[in-house]
């Protein structure tokens, strides 16, 4: 392993893949998952843009989720894969800051976006007559803009702190991306104040939104249970279960990772959990929303037929 001293301006990412046959297998698996995530999210985004039947607030928010996931996974995986492929695990000080900024921005923004999506389903099922007023295109744009602004401010604060603390130990980050808590283990100063801010930030961007989503879906499921139409109940259950699956896969590993004190965390466990919220969840999102949704499969069929008819 390359040894970085305090005079170096680069970090070294120890990565996810061990130097063995298992590492090669994991590398191939991650590349395949990455390609599936790119194809799935790009397809969902283009499908929602091209099919007018999907030009609704719910699918507008879903298109933004796909766009975020595309950016999210492209921030982490290409660097991790190239490091393993070329055997160069170093990342520049500025590059580490940029990766950390984009990761934290999209992570926080997506957490808030999932709240907007839950609110959309809550209003649609519990207050269907008020839906066109409460969830208009303007409201969706405002929710998205607010999410991006809050996520960017939070990310800027964390990244700025990480880039300004002194590092006097080895520059080897025991992770596969520039995760700020992993970087702090290399600092030569007491970071307990910052660890407290991480706890506050995680509570504001993850724990509170997750609690709000759980409460809203509790109300939604109660309203669905009281529906007289069996078809309406089935459709509502299908939509809500898809949203809850995405929410659980995204929030649970994040909250478990960042709300634990450093003494109870281990690098191996942190990396395993990070795979969920940086790779697997982003791959599952388009699969969950498309396979369980007749509107999406119908739109895919219409767009495919339209493209084929133009070629003929």
C-alpha positions, 0 to 999 in steps of 0.5 A: 500500500502506498504511504502518504505523509503529511506533505502529500497533496493527494489522498489514496482510496483503499477501495472496495475490491480485495486484491484476489479473485473475489476482488475481480468478481466484485469488480465485474459485478459492480460494473454490470450493476453500474451499467444497469443503473445507467440504462434504467435511470436514463430510460426512465428519464427519457420515457417520462420526457417523451410520453405525454401520458406521464407529464404529471407531478408524480412522474415529474418528481420521478424523472428528477429522481432518475436524473439525480441517481444518474449523477449520484452513481456517476460521482462514485463508481467510475473513479472506483472502477478506474482505480481498480482497473489501472492500479492507481488509487490516488485522488487529488485533494481538490478531486476528493473535495469535488467528489465529496461535494457532489455526493453530499449534495445529491444525497441530501437533495434526494432525501428531501425529494423522497419527502416530496414524493411521499407528500405527492402520494399523500395528497393524491390519495387522502385529498384527491379533489385538492390534488390539482391545487396542492400539487401543481407544476409550480409547487413541484418546481419549488419543492425541487428548487428548495431541495437542491438549495438545502442539499447544496448548503449542507454539502458546502458546509461539510466539504469546506470543513473537511478541506480545511482541517489539518491531516497529519497521518497517513493519507489512505482513506479506508473507503471507496470514495471520499466520505467525510467521516472516513477522512476525519480518521486521518485528522490530527485534531479533535473532531468531536464538534464536527461529529456532533454536526454530522449527527444534527445534519443526519437527523435533519436530512434523513431521520426527520424526513424518514419519520415524516414519510412513515407517518404520511404513508401510515395515513395513506394506508389507512385511507386506502384500507377504507376505499370501496373500490378494489381496483383503486385499493390495488393501484394505491397499494402498488404505488405506495409499496414501491415508494416505501421500498425505495425509501427503506433501501435508501434511508435505513443504511444511511441512518444506521451509518451516520447516527452511530458514534465512531467507536461503534463503526468499522471501515468494512461495515461502513463500506458494505452499507455504502454500497446500498445507498451509493449503488444498489438503491440507485439501480433498484429505483427504476426497476421497482417503479417500472416493473410494478407500474402499468403506466410506465410499461404502457409508456415504454410500449407506446414510445417503442412503437413510435420509434419503430414506426418512424424507422419504417 
